[in-house]
Amino acid sequence: MAAAAAAAAASGPRAKAPAAGAGAAAAEEAEDEETAAALAVAAARGRPEPEAQSEDSGGGGDGGDEDEDEDLGCSSAEEDDDDEEKENEAEIQRLEEQLSINAFDYNCHVDLIKLLRQEGELTKLRRARQKMSELFPLTEEIWLDWLKDEIKIASDGSDREKVYELFERAVKDYICPEIWLEYAQYSIGGIGQEGGMEKVRSIFERALTAVGLHVTKGAAMWEAYREFENAILKTAQPAPGSVPTPEQQQALALQLERVHTLFRRQLGVPLLDMEATYAEYEEWSEDPIPEAVTQSYKKALQQMEKCKPYEEALLVAETPKLAEYQAYIDFELKAGDPARIQLIFERALAENCLVPDLWARYNQYLDRQLKMKDLVLSAHDRAVRNCPWTVGLWNRYLLAMERHGVEHQIVSDNFEKALNAGFIQATDYVEIWQAYLDYLRRRVDFKQDSSKELEELRAAFARALEYLKQEVEERFSESGDPSCTIMQNWARVEARLCNNMQKARELWDSIMTKGNAKYANMWLEYYNLERAHGDTQHCRKALHRAVQCTSDYPEHVCEVLLTLERIEGTLEDWDSAVQKTESRLARVNEQRVKAAEKEAALAQQEEEKTEQRKRARAEKRAFKKMKKTKAGDKRKADEDDDDEWGDEEEEQPSKRPRAGSSLPLVGEEEYMGMELGLFGRTPPTEDPPSKQKEKAAAVKKEMPKVLHDSSKDSITVFVSNLPYSLAEPDVKLRPLFETCGEVTEIRPIFSNRGDFRGYCYVEFKEEKAALQALSLDRKTVEGRPMFVSPCVDKNKNPDFKVFRYSTALEKHKLFISGLPFSCTKEELEDICRAHGSVKDLRLVTNRAGKPKGLAYVEYENEAQASQAVLRMDGMAIKENIIKVAISNPPQRKLPDRPEAGRAAGGLVPRQVYGARGKGRTQLSLLPRALQRPTISGPKTENGTLQTPPGPSSAPPEAPKMSNADFAKMLLKK
């Protein structure tokens, strides 16, 4: 009864130690121990005390008429409840079926538990919670709901012990101050049992160890503990007017010291609102606060000031606050306090439990620094339960269990769990098998000829090969181990540790039959193994086979064979090796020459096809022009030809063709005039040529040429893919770019006719604004996606290319193909959001902004992405069957440059460019019959120089033709 009174007194106002309290009266007023005990921590947490209910609260008065009125309105409500209940039952059945198919569906577990709790299905609810807790660590909310439900129905001592066990499981998943407070409050309810007081204090001490250093929530735990001890202190005081016995005085002094100790311990910990705790201690204590306590308090206050910026950053940041936690962790690691480092890791993981890198960093710290078995293994276990798809966490778990001497059966059981975790790459299975085989190999005592551990190792090797062949290859269409790494390791174990070369040779034969016989490094690995543990005969045999089979580096294998015979072989062996290597290398060289010729022929064919396509396009454009132009206008243009070409030359100076080009050596003025005047961009045919020249000249005068200043590239962005019809680009684009910063100048680029060419330069006042402008890339301008990229001189940086998206494997991002072109971003996002939290979604479009039926979807984590792949792959969207896969773009193949082709021996013909160099719209329209071959040097064939027989071999020069002659010739066709 005294214990219950102590708990009840904790809910009252704090009193000074020597003052006589009303503990006995409070004990007499308490109805039972549990009700009084619950008040102790409730007051510390700021909860309202439970109100007493009168026995007659449910009776009194004649309410018959009111009940009849209520019954009239209940029938419709009951019908609605029946419909809702049926819907819930159907949904429960669906969720249970879904979990039977995929037990690792986290969201299904949560939805099922929510529905079962709503329906009051206690048995099914317990079973559902139990299954989920076996697969995943539960969140604070799920645990608190579970604990409260179990506390309500706990009646006797056995039920109370079950609740204690449940609390023990809950506090191991995450560091949750709320769960610890619930645990402490519940333990106070059993204070009247044998050992109840010690149990309560033990739970409080464990709670302080776990969350007492929590800067923002730790103070509540300290306060609850003090409230409990203060309640005990009040019951220990003698009744007013009585003389305390020596035993009572001793118990009172001991309890008083407990409260003092709690105050002093708390004041040495940096916590929020420390000043209020210090003031409370001054008010509570009759004696002055010791100087040592004051110094400890000031030191903690200084530490609190250092932590405050990180706590404030967490307070204002949005969930999950990973970057802020990472900065906080770095700060604590530099400080070096293990308890505080562990706590900040736990706080970060409570909000970022699905981040494998954070778990890996935490586990690495525990493995290397703390090295406490229970703590380390618990963290590893929670890591793989939160991120079961991450093979690296499983590998570290196996190593940690081996490091701390965990039983072999437990290690094997966890390995089996890893195999069922659902990795998303075939190589992950190879990696986990290799880690487990390493563990089994370290268990074997190879000094014995045979042992149980050795047989288990060999059986595991055989099972690994079978598993990769059947399970992994069936799922991923590859074994994940093309180099047969596991089989190689098995062969090395047999050869080096078991002295069983016969088995090792059998394994290497299997390796070579799996497509590895063509690689020199595989044969040399086998040769080195034979060299170290076999004999010369098998070494020679392996090298002879290697010479015949190797296709990548046969010279290296031949050299090794000759070296072996030079050191150990007889004359016959040497002759045989020389003959075999020479024959093999001759065949290899012959094959290489044929391959080079074939490659050159293909390159030539491709070049000819490109030229044919260019000529066809040019002829098609010319034909269309000729149909629109009247013959009379053309003849008149021919008669005025000389004057027109002279004027054109003054407006547009020509460039001298480069040496070695295949352009005709006619007058440059005539060629340029033909290119621009006949088939270039000319004004409408309604205007005579003289007016066309005048308009072009007027446009050029209105638009003075502005040279690009490369020194301003850092504050300039290049904008392209704009609509050609964009009127007044400067006016249209300026408001858009001024959102990024002050715009100094916008320079749109126009053609000779004054038409906008679809790109411009935007110069800012500050570099920061230019960087901000890059975020406008792909923004739609009049129906087309605008491309915004840094301004880079391609002459100085020819390989520069902007691509804003990752081209590597991204396990949290999906690639979707086969989408209908009518599918919008919002429609696809609604579909994807059903399988997880979508961070970003991008529909792939062409340069005109039209969809290509492709999309990239980024999820919060790898787990959601893998779930989405399983559910969405093969889904039908508007009668289209889509394909969904983890984003892993193939490597981009860069085309060989003409210079590279010439450097390789002239196998790739040189691209023929126009008189103005390489121009997409400036095509050479001179017929081949009139082109004069280039006489730039001797011809190369297959990499060898062919000397011309003499001057007479040069082709004769074609007669020079005027532009008028050339135009007439075209008109006759």
Secondary structure, 3 states (H helix, E strand, C coil): CHHHHHHHHCCCCCCCCCCCCCHHHHHHHCCCHHHHHHHHHHHHCCCCCCCCCCCCCCCCCCCHHHHHHHHHCHHHHHHHHHHHHHHHHHHHHHHHHHHHHCCCCHHHHHHHHHHHHHHCCHHHHHHHHHHHHHHCCCCHHHHHHHHHHHHHHCCCHHHHHHHHHHHHHHHHHCCCHHHHHHHHHHHHCCCCCCCHHHHHHHHHHHHHHHHCCCCCCHHHHHHHHHHHHHHHHHHHCCCCCCCCCHHHHHHHHHHHHHHHHHHHHHHCCCCCCHHHHHHHHHHHCCCCCCHHHHHHHHHHHHHHHHHHHHHHHHHHCCCCCHHHHHHHHHHHHHHCCHHHHHHHHHHHHHHCCCCHHHHHHHHHHHHHHHCCHHHHHHHHHHHHHHCCCCHHHHHHHHHHHHHCCCCHHHHHHHHHHHHCCCCCCHHHHHHHHHHHHHHHHHHCCCCCCCCHHHHHHHHHHHHHHHHHHHHHHHHHCCCCCCCCHHHHHHHHHHHHHCCCHHHHHHHHHHHHHHHHCCCHHHHHHHHHHHHHHCCHHHHHHHHHHHHHHCCCCHHHHHHHHHHHHHHHCCHHHHHHHHHHHHHHHHHHHHHHHHHHHHHHHHHHHHHHHHHHHHHHHHHHHHHHHHHHCCHHHHHHHHHCHHHHHHHHHHHCCCCCCCCCCCCCCCCHHHHHHHHHHCCCCCCCCCCCHHHHHHHHHHHHHHCCCCCCCHHHHHHEEEEECCCCCCCCHHHHHHHHHCCCCCEEEEEEEECCCCCEEEEEEEEECCHHHHHHHHHHCCEEECCEEEEEEECCCCCCCCCCCCCCCCCCCEEEEEEEECCCCCCCHHHHHHHHHCCCCEEEEEEEECCCCCEEEEEEEEECCHHHHHHHHHHHCCCEECCEECEEEEECCCCCCCCCCHHHHHHCCCCCCCCCCECCECCCCCCCCCCHHHCCCCCCCCEEECCEEECCCCHHHCCCCCCCCCHHHHHHHHHHC
